[in-house]
Amino acid sequence: MKYSDKTTNFFERVYEVVRQVPYGRVTSYGAIANYLGAARSARMVGWAMNASHTQLEEVPAHRVLNRKGVLTGKHHFQGTNLMQQLLENEGITVEDDQVQEFTALFWDPTLELGL
């Protein structure tokens, strides 16, 4: 898929936010979209996460989940359970592809970074 300059710029902004998600915390596609002033663009944040492996600077895409804490992007990681393993390495409990205590671990960029 070829992205326009506008899309590429949006992706870069997404990556900047995701790089700030603290170790052991998670956020959602929608929270990132909302923070970036594009509240209806959660899917586009997902596309950015799918392309994040192309970045020179690491993007901790495993910390970005759907609004219910489900690992919906796990099929974009190499191996069967890599996304879950990366989260568990950070002390996050995952059962049936869902982060446990999601609300307590949730990092909201709008609250944490301000506007």
N, CA, C and O atoms as a GROMACS GRO file, in nm:
protein
  460
    1MET      N    1   0.086  -0.118   0.000
    1MET     CA    2   0.000   0.000   0.000
    1MET      C    3   0.090   0.124   0.000
    1MET      O    4   0.182   0.133   0.081
    2LYS      N    5   0.064   0.216  -0.088
    2LYS     CA    6   0.139   0.341  -0.094
    2LYS      C    7   0.061   0.447  -0.018
    2LYS      O    8  -0.059   0.465  -0.040
    3TYR      N    9   0.130   0.518   0.071
    3TYR     CA   10   0.066   0.619   0.152
    3TYR      C   11   0.098   0.758   0.100
    3TYR      O   12   0.206   0.781   0.046
    4SER      N   13   0.004   0.848   0.115
    4SER     CA   14   0.026   0.987   0.076
    4SER      C   15   0.112   1.055   0.183
    4SER      O   16   0.131   1.001   0.292
    5ASP      N   17   0.162   1.175   0.151
    5ASP     CA   18   0.241   1.250   0.249
    5ASP      C   19   0.158   1.280   0.374
    5ASP      O   20   0.210   1.277   0.485
    6LYS      N   21   0.029   1.307   0.354
    6LYS     CA   22  -0.059   1.336   0.468
    6LYS      C   23  -0.070   1.214   0.559
    6LYS      O   24  -0.066   1.227   0.682
    7THR      N   25  -0.085   1.096   0.499
    7THR     CA   26  -0.094   0.972   0.576
    7THR      C   27   0.037   0.944   0.647
    7THR      O   28   0.038   0.908   0.765
    8THR      N   29   0.149   0.960   0.576
    8THR     CA   30   0.279   0.935   0.634
    8THR      C   31   0.301   1.026   0.754
    8THR      O   32   0.352   0.981   0.857
    9ASN      N   33   0.264   1.153   0.742
    9ASN     CA   34   0.277   1.247   0.853
    9ASN      C   35   0.192   1.200   0.972
    9ASN      O   36   0.238   1.207   1.086
   10PHE      N   37   0.071   1.153   0.948
   10PHE     CA   38  -0.014   1.102   1.054
   10PHE      C   39   0.053   0.982   1.121
   10PHE      O   40   0.056   0.974   1.244
   11PHE      N   41   0.106   0.891   1.041
   11PHE     CA   42   0.174   0.774   1.096
   11PHE      C   43   0.289   0.817   1.186
   11PHE      O   44   0.306   0.761   1.295
   12GLU      N   45   0.367   0.913   1.144
   12GLU     CA   46   0.480   0.962   1.224
   12GLU      C   47   0.430   1.017   1.358
   12GLU      O   48   0.493   0.994   1.462
   13ARG      N   49   0.321   1.088   1.356
   13ARG     CA   50   0.264   1.142   1.479
   13ARG      C   51   0.218   1.028   1.570
   13ARG      O   52   0.236   1.034   1.692
   14VAL      N   53   0.159   0.925   1.512
   14VAL     CA   54   0.118   0.806   1.588
   14VAL      C   55   0.241   0.744   1.655
   14VAL      O   56   0.238   0.713   1.774
   15TYR      N   57   0.348   0.726   1.578
   15TYR     CA   58   0.469   0.664   1.632
   15TYR      C   59   0.526   0.746   1.747
   15TYR      O   60   0.575   0.689   1.845
   16GLU      N   61   0.523   0.876   1.737
   16GLU     CA   62   0.573   0.962   1.845
   16GLU      C   63   0.496   0.937   1.974
   16GLU      O   64   0.554   0.931   2.082
   17VAL      N   65   0.364   0.922   1.962
   17VAL     CA   66   0.281   0.896   2.081
   17VAL      C   67   0.310   0.757   2.136
   17VAL      O   68   0.330   0.741   2.256
   18VAL      N   69   0.312   0.657   2.050
   18VAL     CA   70   0.330   0.518   2.095
   18VAL      C   71   0.466   0.501   2.164
   18VAL      O   72   0.478   0.424   2.259
   19ARG      N   73   0.566   0.571   2.117
   19ARG     CA   74   0.698   0.561   2.181
   19ARG      C   75   0.697   0.615   2.324
   19ARG      O   76   0.790   0.589   2.401
   20GLN      N   77   0.594   0.688   2.360
   20GLN     CA   78   0.585   0.745   2.495
   20GLN      C   79   0.501   0.659   2.591
   20GLN      O   80   0.495   0.689   2.710
   21VAL      N   81   0.439   0.554   2.540
   21VAL     CA   82   0.362   0.465   2.627
   21VAL      C   83   0.462   0.395   2.720
   21VAL      O   84   0.553   0.327   2.672
   22PRO      N   85   0.447   0.412   2.849
   22PRO     CA   86   0.546   0.355   2.943
   22PRO      C   87   0.548   0.202   2.942
   22PRO      O   88   0.448   0.136   2.913
   23TYR      N   89   0.663   0.149   2.976
   23TYR     CA   90   0.682   0.006   2.997
   23TYR      C   91   0.578  -0.042   3.098
   23TYR      O   92   0.559   0.020   3.203
   24GLY      N   93   0.512  -0.153   3.067
   24GLY     CA   94   0.414  -0.209   3.159
   24GLY      C   95   0.277  -0.145   3.153
   24GLY      O   96   0.191  -0.174   3.236
   25ARG      N   97   0.256  -0.057   3.056
   25ARG     CA   98   0.126   0.009   3.039
   25ARG      C   99   0.078  -0.017   2.897
   25ARG      O  100   0.156  -0.056   2.811
   26VAL      N  101  -0.050   0.005   2.872
   26VAL     CA  102  -0.110  -0.014   2.740
   26VAL      C  103  -0.201   0.103   2.707
   26VAL      O  104  -0.245   0.177   2.795
   27THR      N  105  -0.230   0.119   2.580
   27THR     CA  106  -0.324   0.220   2.534
   27THR      C  107  -0.408   0.160   2.422
   27THR      O  108  -0.395   0.042   2.391
   28SER      N  109  -0.492   0.241   2.362
   28SER     CA  110  -0.578   0.190   2.254
   28SER      C  111  -0.562   0.273   2.127
   28SER      O  112  -0.515   0.387   2.129
   29TYR      N  113  -0.604   0.213   2.018
   29TYR     CA  114  -0.601   0.282   1.888
   29TYR      C  115  -0.684   0.410   1.897
   29TYR      O  116  -0.641   0.515   1.851
   30GLY      N  117  -0.801   0.399   1.958
   30GLY     CA  118  -0.891   0.513   1.968
   30GLY      C  119  -0.837   0.625   2.055
   30GLY      O  120  -0.856   0.742   2.024
   31ALA      N  121  -0.769   0.590   2.164
   31ALA     CA  122  -0.712   0.693   2.252
   31ALA      C  123  -0.604   0.772   2.179
   31ALA      O  124  -0.592   0.893   2.197
   32ILE      N  125  -0.525   0.703   2.099
   32ILE     CA  126  -0.421   0.771   2.021
   32ILE      C  127  -0.485   0.861   1.916
   32ILE      O  128  -0.445   0.976   1.900
   33ALA      N  129  -0.585   0.810   1.845
   33ALA     CA  130  -0.655   0.890   1.743
   33ALA      C  131  -0.717   1.014   1.806
   33ALA      O  132  -0.706   1.124   1.752
   34ASN      N  133  -0.781   0.996   1.920
   34ASN     CA  134  -0.844   1.108   1.990
   34ASN      C  135  -0.740   1.213   2.028
   34ASN      O  136  -0.761   1.332   2.007
   35TYR      N  137  -0.628   1.168   2.083
   35TYR     CA  138  -0.521   1.260   2.122
   35TYR      C  139  -0.471   1.341   2.002
   35TYR      O  140  -0.438   1.459   2.015
   36LEU      N  141  -0.465   1.277   1.886
   36LEU     CA  142  -0.414   1.343   1.766
   36LEU      C  143  -0.520   1.427   1.696
   36LEU      O  144  -0.495   1.482   1.588
   37GLY      N  145  -0.638   1.438   1.757
   37GLY     CA  146  -0.743   1.522   1.699
   37GLY      C  147  -0.815   1.456   1.582
   37GLY      O  148  -0.876   1.524   1.500
   38ALA      N  149  -0.807   1.324   1.576
   38ALA     CA  150  -0.869   1.249   1.468
   38ALA      C  151  -0.951   1.136   1.528
   38ALA      O  152  -0.928   1.018   1.500
   39ALA      N  153  -1.047   1.173   1.611
   39ALA     CA  154  -1.122   1.077   1.693
   39ALA      C  155  -1.181   0.959   1.616
   39ALA      O  156  -1.197   0.851   1.672
   40ARG      N  157  -1.213   0.978   1.491
   40ARG     CA  158  -1.273   0.869   1.412
   40ARG      C  159  -1.170   0.792   1.329
   40ARG      O  160  -1.204   0.724   1.232
   41SER      N  161  -1.044   0.803   1.368
   41SER     CA  162  -0.937   0.742   1.288
   41SER      C  163  -0.864   0.629   1.360
   41SER      O  164  -0.746   0.606   1.335
   42ALA      N  165  -0.932   0.559   1.449
   42ALA     CA  166  -0.869   0.448   1.520
   42ALA      C  167  -0.816   0.344   1.422
   42ALA      O  168  -0.709   0.288   1.442
   43ARG      N  169  -0.890   0.319   1.316
   43ARG     CA  170  -0.846   0.220   1.216
   43ARG      C  171  -0.716   0.265   1.150
   43ARG      O  172  -0.629   0.182   1.121
   44MET      N  173  -0.703   0.394   1.126
   44MET     CA  174  -0.580   0.444   1.065
   44MET      C  175  -0.462   0.430   1.161
   44MET      O  176  -0.349   0.405   1.118
   45VAL      N  177  -0.488   0.444   1.290
   45VAL     CA  178  -0.384   0.418   1.390
   45VAL      C  179  -0.341   0.272   1.380
   45VAL      O  180  -0.223   0.240   1.389
   46GLY      N  181  -0.438   0.184   1.360
   46GLY     CA  182  -0.408   0.042   1.341
   46GLY      C  183  -0.321   0.018   1.219
   46GLY      O  184  -0.228  -0.062   1.223
   47TRP      N  185  -0.350   0.088   1.111
   47TRP     CA  186  -0.267   0.075   0.990
   47TRP      C  187  -0.125   0.122   1.020
   47TRP      O  188  -0.028   0.062   0.974
   48ALA      N  189  -0.113   0.229   1.097
   48ALA     CA  190   0.020   0.278   1.135
   48ALA      C  191   0.094   0.171   1.216
   48ALA      O  192   0.213   0.148   1.196
   49MET      N  193   0.024   0.105   1.308
   49MET     CA  194   0.088   0.000   1.387
   49MET      C  195   0.132  -0.115   1.297
   49MET      O  196   0.238  -0.173   1.318
   50ASN      N  197   0.050  -0.148   1.198
   50ASN     CA  198   0.086  -0.256   1.105
   50ASN      C  199   0.214  -0.223   1.028
   50ASN      O  200   0.289  -0.314   0.992
   51ALA      N  201   0.239  -0.096   1.003
   51ALA     CA  202   0.357  -0.053   0.927
   51ALA      C  203   0.473  -0.013   1.018
   51ALA      O  204   0.579   0.025   0.968
   52SER      N  205   0.455  -0.022   1.148
   52SER     CA  206   0.556   0.030   1.242
   52SER      C  207   0.688  -0.046   1.236
   52SER      O  208   0.792   0.009   1.272
   53HIS      N  209   0.685  -0.169   1.190
   53HIS     CA  210   0.809  -0.248   1.182
   53HIS      C  211   0.909  -0.189   1.083
   53HIS      O  212   1.026  -0.229   1.082
   54THR      N  213   0.866  -0.096   1.000
   54THR     CA  214   0.955  -0.034   0.901
   54THR      C  215   1.034   0.083   0.958
   54THR      O  216   1.121   0.138   0.890
   55GLN      N  217   1.006   0.122   1.081
   55GLN     CA  218   1.070   0.238   1.142
   55GLN      C  219   1.210   0.203   1.193
   55GLN      O  220   1.234   0.094   1.244
   56LEU      N  221   1.302   0.298   1.178
   56LEU     CA  222   1.438   0.277   1.230
   56LEU      C  223   1.438   0.278   1.382
   56LEU      O  224   1.506   0.196   1.445
   57GLU      N  225   1.363   0.371   1.440
   57GLU     CA  226   1.351   0.377   1.586
   57GLU      C  227   1.234   0.288   1.628
   57GLU      O  228   1.125   0.297   1.572
   58GLU      N  229   1.258   0.202   1.725
   58GLU     CA  230   1.156   0.105   1.767
   58GLU      C  231   1.025   0.172   1.808
   58GLU      O  232   1.024   0.277   1.872
   59VAL      N  233   0.916   0.109   1.769
   59VAL     CA  234   0.782   0.152   1.807
   59VAL      C  235   0.721   0.035   1.886
   59VAL      O  236   0.703  -0.073   1.829
   60PRO      N  237   0.690   0.052   2.015
   60PRO     CA  238   0.634  -0.058   2.093
   60PRO      C  239   0.487  -0.084   2.061
   60PRO      O  240   0.398  -0.062   2.144
   61ALA      N  241   0.463  -0.130   1.940
   61ALA     CA  242   0.327  -0.151   1.891
   61ALA      C  243   0.250  -0.252   1.974
   61ALA      O  244   0.127  -0.251   1.973
   62HIS      N  245   0.319  -0.339   2.045
   62HIS     CA  246   0.251  -0.441   2.127
   62HIS      C  247   0.172  -0.378   2.240
   62HIS      O  248   0.086  -0.444   2.299
   63ARG      N  249   0.199  -0.253   2.273
   63ARG     CA  250   0.128  -0.184   2.381
   63ARG      C  251  -0.001  -0.117   2.335
   63ARG      O  252  -0.069  -0.053   2.415
   64VAL      N  253  -0.036  -0.131   2.208
   64VAL     CA  254  -0.157  -0.068   2.153
   64VAL      C  255  -0.260  -0.177   2.126
   64VAL      O  256  -0.236  -0.271   2.050
   65LEU      N  257  -0.375  -0.162   2.190
   65LEU     CA  258  -0.480  -0.264   2.187
   65LEU      C  259  -0.612  -0.201   2.142
   65LEU      O  260  -0.620  -0.080   2.121
   66ASN      N  261  -0.714  -0.284   2.129
   66ASN     CA  262  -0.844  -0.225   2.100
   66ASN      C  263  -0.904  -0.167   2.229
   66ASN      O  264  -0.844  -0.180   2.336
   67ARG      N  265  -1.018  -0.105   2.219
   67ARG     CA  266  -1.076  -0.032   2.333
   67ARG      C  267  -1.118  -0.120   2.450
   67ARG      O  268  -1.148  -0.070   2.558
   68LYS      N  269  -1.119  -0.251   2.428
   68LYS     CA  270  -1.156  -0.344   2.534
   68LYS      C  271  -1.034  -0.420   2.589
   68LYS      O  272  -1.048  -0.508   2.674
   69GLY      N  273  -0.917  -0.385   2.538
   69GLY     CA  274  -0.796  -0.451   2.585
   69GLY      C  275  -0.765  -0.581   2.516
   69GLY      O  276  -0.687  -0.662   2.566
   70VAL      N  277  -0.825  -0.602   2.399
   70VAL     CA  278  -0.804  -0.726   2.324
   70VAL      C  279  -0.687  -0.707   2.227
   70VAL      O  280  -0.671  -0.600   2.167
   71LEU      N  281  -0.607  -0.809   2.212
   71LEU     CA  282  -0.489  -0.807   2.125
   71LEU      C  283  -0.532  -0.829   1.979
   71LEU      O  284  -0.496  -0.930   1.918
   72THR      N  285  -0.606  -0.736   1.925
   72THR     CA  286  -0.658  -0.752   1.788
   72THR      C  287  -0.549  -0.744   1.683
   72THR      O  288  -0.568  -0.792   1.571
   73GLY      N  289  -0.435  -0.685   1.715
   73GLY     CA  290  -0.327  -0.673   1.618
   73GLY      C  291  -0.225  -0.785   1.624
   73GLY      O  292  -0.122  -0.778   1.558
   74LYS      N  293  -0.252  -0.888   1.702
   74LYS     CA  294  -0.152  -0.992   1.727
   74LYS      C  295  -0.109  -1.066   1.600
   74LYS      O  296   0.004  -1.115   1.594
   75HIS      N  297  -0.195  -1.075   1.502
   75HIS     CA  298  -0.160  -1.148   1.381
   75HIS      C  299  -0.058  -1.073   1.294
   75HIS      O  300  -0.008  -1.127   1.196
   76HIS      N  301  -0.027  -0.948   1.331
   76HIS     CA  302   0.073  -0.871   1.259
   76HIS      C  303   0.213  -0.886   1.318
   76HIS      O  304   0.308  -0.828   1.267
   77PHE      N  305   0.225  -0.964   1.425
   77PHE     CA  306   0.354  -0.990   1.488
   77PHE      C  307   0.404  -1.127   1.443
   77PHE      O  308   0.325  -1.219   1.421
   78GLN      N  309   0.535  -1.139   1.428
   78GLN     CA  310   0.592  -1.268   1.390
   78GLN      C  311   0.564  -1.371   1.499
   78GLN      O  312   0.560  -1.338   1.617
   79GLY      N  313   0.544  -1.492   1.458
   79GLY     CA  314   0.517  -1.598   1.555
   79GLY      C  315   0.373  -1.596   1.600
   79GLY      O  316   0.298  -1.502   1.570
   80THR      N  317   0.335  -1.699   1.670
   80THR     CA  318   0.197  -1.715   1.712
   80THR      C  319   0.157  -1.623   1.826
   80THR      O  320   0.048  -1.566   1.824
   81ASN      N  321   0.244  -1.608   1.925
   81ASN     CA  322   0.206  -1.535   2.046
   81ASN      C  323   0.304  -1.423   2.081
   81ASN      O  324   0.315  -1.387   2.199
   82LEU      N  325   0.375  -1.367   1.984
   82LEU     CA  326   0.478  -1.268   2.015
   82LEU      C  327   0.422  -1.146   2.085
   82LEU      O  328   0.483  -1.098   2.181
   83MET      N  329   0.308  -1.095   2.041
   83MET     CA  330   0.250  -0.977   2.105
   83MET      C  331   0.222  -1.006   2.253
   83MET      O  332   0.255  -0.926   2.340
   84GLN      N  333   0.161  -1.120   2.280
   84GLN     CA  334   0.132  -1.159   2.418
   84GLN      C  335   0.260  -1.176   2.497
   84GLN      O  336   0.268  -1.132   2.612
   85GLN      N  337   0.360  -1.238   2.439
   85GLN     CA  338   0.487  -1.259   2.508
   85GLN      C  339   0.554  -1.126   2.544
   85GLN      O  340   0.607  -1.111   2.654
   86LEU      N  341   0.550  -1.030   2.452
   86LEU     CA  342   0.610  -0.899   2.479
   86LEU      C  343   0.539  -0.830   2.595
   86LEU      O  344   0.603  -0.769   2.681
   87LEU      N  345   0.406  -0.839   2.598
   87LEU     CA  346   0.329  -0.780   2.707
   87LEU      C  347   0.360  -0.852   2.839
   87LEU      O  348   0.380  -0.788   2.942
   88GLU      N  349   0.362  -0.982   2.835
   88GLU     CA  350   0.389  -1.059   2.957
   88GLU      C  351   0.530  -1.032   3.009
   88GLU      O  352   0.553  -1.034   3.130
   89ASN      N  353   0.626  -1.008   2.920
   89ASN     CA  354   0.762  -0.973   2.961
   89ASN      C  355   0.764  -0.841   3.038
   89ASN      O  356   0.858  -0.814   3.113
   90GLU      N  357   0.660  -0.759   3.020
   90GLU     CA  358   0.649  -0.632   3.090
   90GLU      C  359   0.563  -0.645   3.216
   90GLU      O  360   0.531  -0.545   3.281
   91GLY      N  361   0.525  -0.768   3.250
   91GLY     CA  362   0.447  -0.792   3.370
   91GLY      C  363   0.297  -0.781   3.351
   91GLY      O  364   0.222  -0.776   3.449
   92ILE      N  365   0.252  -0.777   3.227
   92ILE     CA  366   0.109  -0.764   3.196
   92ILE      C  367   0.050  -0.904   3.177
   92ILE      O  368   0.105  -0.985   3.103
   93THR      N  369  -0.059  -0.931   3.243
   93THR     CA  370  -0.126  -1.060   3.233
   93THR      C  371  -0.224  -1.059   3.117
   93THR      O  372  -0.308  -0.969   3.105
   94VAL      N  373  -0.212  -1.161   3.030
   94VAL     CA  374  -0.301  -1.174   2.915
   94VAL      C  375  -0.368  -1.310   2.923
   94VAL      O  376  -0.301  -1.413   2.935
   95GLU      N  377  -0.500  -1.311   2.914
   95GLU     CA  378  -0.576  -1.436   2.911
   95GLU      C  379  -0.674  -1.429   2.796
   95GLU      O  380  -0.747  -1.331   2.781
   96ASP      N  381  -0.677  -1.534   2.715
   96ASP     CA  382  -0.767  -1.541   2.600
   96ASP      C  383  -0.758  -1.415   2.514
   96ASP      O  384  -0.859  -1.357   2.475
   97ASP      N  385  -0.633  -1.374   2.485
   97ASP     CA  386  -0.605  -1.258   2.399
   97ASP      C  387  -0.656  -1.126   2.456
   97ASP      O  388  -0.676  -1.031   2.380
   98GLN      N  389  -0.676  -1.118   2.584
   98GLN     CA  390  -0.723  -0.994   2.646
   98GLN      C  391  -0.637  -0.960   2.767
   98GLN      O  392  -0.608  -1.045   2.851
   99VAL      N  393  -0.596  -0.833   2.774
   99VAL     CA  394  -0.518  -0.786   2.888
   99VAL      C  395  -0.608  -0.781   3.011
   99VAL      O  396  -0.717  -0.724   3.008
  100GLN      N  397  -0.559  -0.841   3.118
  100GLN     CA  398  -0.631  -0.839   3.245
  100GLN      C  399  -0.598  -0.707   3.315
  100GLN      O  400  -0.487  -0.654   3.302
  101GLU      N  401  -0.692  -0.656   3.389
  101GLU     CA  402  -0.677  -0.526   3.457
  101GLU      C  403  -0.646  -0.414   3.357
  101GLU      O  404  -0.566  -0.325   3.384
  102PHE      N  405  -0.711  -0.421   3.243
  102PHE     CA  406  -0.689  -0.325   3.135
  102PHE      C  407  -0.709  -0.181   3.182
  102PHE      O  408  -0.628  -0.094   3.151
  103THR      N  409  -0.814  -0.156   3.257
  103THR     CA  410  -0.843  -0.020   3.303
  103THR      C  411  -0.730   0.034   3.391
  103THR      O  412  -0.692   0.150   3.379
  104ALA      N  413  -0.678  -0.049   3.479
  104ALA     CA  414  -0.570  -0.006   3.568
  104ALA      C  415  -0.439   0.019   3.492
  104ALA      O  416  -0.360   0.104   3.533
  105LEU      N  417  -0.417  -0.053   3.384
  105LEU     CA  418  -0.294  -0.041   3.306
  105LEU      C  419  -0.305   0.060   3.193
  105LEU      O  420  -0.206   0.093   3.128
  106PHE      N  421  -0.426   0.110   3.170
  106PHE     CA  422  -0.452   0.197   3.055
  106PHE      C  423  -0.380   0.331   3.069
  106PHE      O  424  -0.388   0.397   3.172
  107TRP      N  425  -0.310   0.367   2.964
  107TRP     CA  426  -0.236   0.494   2.955
  107TRP      C  427  -0.308   0.580   2.852
  107TRP      O  428  -0.310   0.546   2.733
  108ASP      N  429  -0.368   0.690   2.896
  108ASP     CA  430  -0.442   0.779   2.806
  108ASP      C  431  -0.353   0.897   2.768
  108ASP      O  432  -0.321   0.979   2.854
  109PRO      N  433  -0.312   0.906   2.643
  109PRO     CA  434  -0.222   1.015   2.603
  109PRO      C  435  -0.279   1.153   2.627
  109PRO      O  436  -0.204   1.247   2.654
  110THR      N  437  -0.409   1.168   2.618
  110THR     CA  438  -0.470   1.300   2.641
  110THR      C  439  -0.449   1.343   2.786
  110THR      O  440  -0.422   1.460   2.812
  111LEU      N  441  -0.460   1.249   2.879
  111LEU     CA  442  -0.438   1.282   3.021
  111LEU      C  443  -0.289   1.293   3.054
  111LEU      O  444  -0.247   1.380   3.130
  112GLU      N  445  -0.210   1.204   2.996
  112GLU     CA  446  -0.068   1.197   3.031
  112GLU      C  447   0.017   1.302   2.959
  112GLU      O  448   0.113   1.353   3.016
  113LEU      N  449  -0.017   1.333   2.836
  113LEU     CA  450   0.063   1.426   2.757
  113LEU      C  451  -0.001   1.564   2.744
  113LEU      O  452   0.065   1.662   2.707
  114GLY      N  453  -0.131   1.572   2.775
  114GLY     CA  454  -0.202   1.698   2.758
  114GLY      C  455  -0.218   1.732   2.611
  114GLY      O  456  -0.170   1.660   2.524
  115LEU      N  457  -0.286   1.841   2.584
  115LEU     CA  458  -0.306   1.880   2.443
  115LEU      C  459  -0.227   1.999   2.407
  115LEU      O  460  -0.233   2.045   2.293
   0.00000   0.00000   0.00000
